[in-house]
């Protein structure tokens, strides 16, 4: 699956539900964002079962503000409607591949139980 461009209206619909969604927050003027873009695109081609999405923080300032994005690039990873990773900074290809492997291997029943315990 190719990378999709995500707007504020599409965000919740895209990250909620089953499966893995990786969201890259970026801007055209951001050098590290531009260098990370081909790494992100290549990972999206290698993992067609994962949704790879990009949010242009200039075009979607309201969404970026609502999510507390203060540094770009920022990567957010959702699995089964749970935010499991959030970090600012561009990842090298091997680190992104390792992150994807770790997210795939998560025991989501355990993760959801921890989330429920924290919320109560």
C-alpha positions as CSV (number, residue, x, y, z in Angstrom):
1,X,0.0,0.0,0.0
2,X,1.3,3.4,-0.9
3,X,1.5,6.2,1.7
4,X,-1.7,8.2,2.1
5,X,-2.0,11.9,2.9
6,X,-4.1,12.4,6.0
7,X,-6.3,15.3,7.0
8,X,-7.8,16.2,10.3
9,X,-11.2,15.0,9.2
10,X,-9.7,11.5,8.3
11,X,-7.4,11.1,11.3
12,X,-9.6,9.3,13.8
13,X,-11.2,7.2,11.1
14,X,-7.8,6.1,9.9
15,X,-6.1,5.3,13.2
16,X,-9.0,3.6,14.9
17,X,-9.9,0.0,14.4
18,X,-7.9,-3.1,13.8
19,X,-4.4,-3.2,12.4
20,X,-1.3,-1.0,12.4
21,X,-1.2,2.6,11.3
22,X,2.0,4.6,11.2
23,X,1.7,8.4,10.9
24,X,4.5,10.7,9.9
25,X,4.0,14.4,10.9
26,X,6.1,16.5,8.5
27,X,6.5,19.8,6.7
28,X,8.0,20.8,3.3
29,X,10.5,23.2,4.9
30,X,11.8,20.5,7.3
31,X,15.2,19.0,6.1
32,X,15.0,15.9,8.4
33,X,11.5,15.3,7.2
34,X,12.6,15.4,3.6
35,X,15.4,12.9,4.3
36,X,13.1,10.6,6.2
37,X,10.4,10.6,3.5
38,X,12.0,8.0,1.2
39,X,12.7,5.7,4.2
40,X,9.0,6.0,5.1
41,X,7.9,5.4,1.6
42,X,10.2,2.3,1.2
43,X,8.8,0.8,4.4
44,X,5.3,1.4,3.2
45,X,6.0,-0.6,0.0
46,X,7.6,-3.4,2.0
47,X,4.7,-3.7,4.4
48,X,1.5,-3.6,2.4
49,X,-0.6,-4.8,5.4
50,X,0.2,-1.6,7.4
51,X,-1.4,1.8,6.8
52,X,1.3,4.4,6.3
53,X,0.0,8.0,6.5
54,X,1.6,11.4,6.3
55,X,0.2,14.6,7.9
56,X,1.5,17.9,6.6
57,X,1.7,20.0,9.7
58,X,1.5,23.2,7.8
59,X,-1.8,22.2,6.1
60,X,-3.2,20.5,9.2
61,X,-2.1,22.9,11.9
62,X,-5.2,22.3,14.0
63,X,-4.6,18.5,14.0
64,X,-0.9,19.0,14.8
65,X,-1.8,21.3,17.7
66,X,-4.5,19.0,19.0
67,X,-2.0,16.1,19.1
68,X,0.7,18.2,20.7
69,X,3.1,18.0,17.8
70,X,5.9,20.4,18.7
71,X,8.8,18.9,16.8
72,X,9.0,17.3,13.3
73,X,9.3,14.8,12.0
74,X,7.2,13.0,14.7
75,X,6.2,9.4,14.2
76,X,3.1,8.0,15.8
77,X,2.2,4.3,15.6
78,X,-1.3,3.0,16.4
79,X,-2.2,-0.7,16.7
80,X,-5.8,-1.8,17.2
81,X,-6.9,1.7,18.2
82,X,-4.1,2.1,20.8
83,X,-1.2,4.6,20.5
84,X,1.8,2.3,21.0
85,X,4.7,4.6,19.9
86,X,5.3,8.4,19.7
87,X,8.6,9.9,19.1
88,X,10.1,13.0,17.4
89,X,13.0,12.6,15.0
90,X,13.8,10.8,11.8
91,X,14.6,7.1,12.0
92,X,17.1,5.3,9.9
93,X,15.7,2.5,7.8
94,X,16.9,-0.3,10.1
95,X,15.4,1.4,13.1
96,X,12.0,1.9,11.4
97,X,12.1,-1.8,10.4
98,X,12.9,-2.8,14.0
99,X,10.1,-0.6,15.2
100,X,7.6,-2.3,12.8
101,X,8.8,-5.7,14.0
102,X,8.3,-4.7,17.6
103,X,4.8,-3.4,17.0
104,X,3.9,-6.6,15.1
105,X,5.0,-8.7,18.1
106,X,3.1,-6.8,20.7
107,X,0.6,-8.8,22.8
108,X,-2.3,-6.4,22.3
109,X,-4.4,-8.1,25.0
110,X,-1.6,-7.3,27.5
111,X,-1.3,-3.7,26.1
112,X,-5.0,-3.1,26.4
113,X,-5.1,-4.5,29.9
114,X,-2.3,-2.1,30.9
115,X,-4.1,0.9,29.3
116,X,-7.3,-0.1,31.1
117,X,-5.5,-0.3,34.4
118,X,-3.9,3.1,33.9
119,X,-7.3,4.7,33.1
120,X,-9.0,3.3,36.2
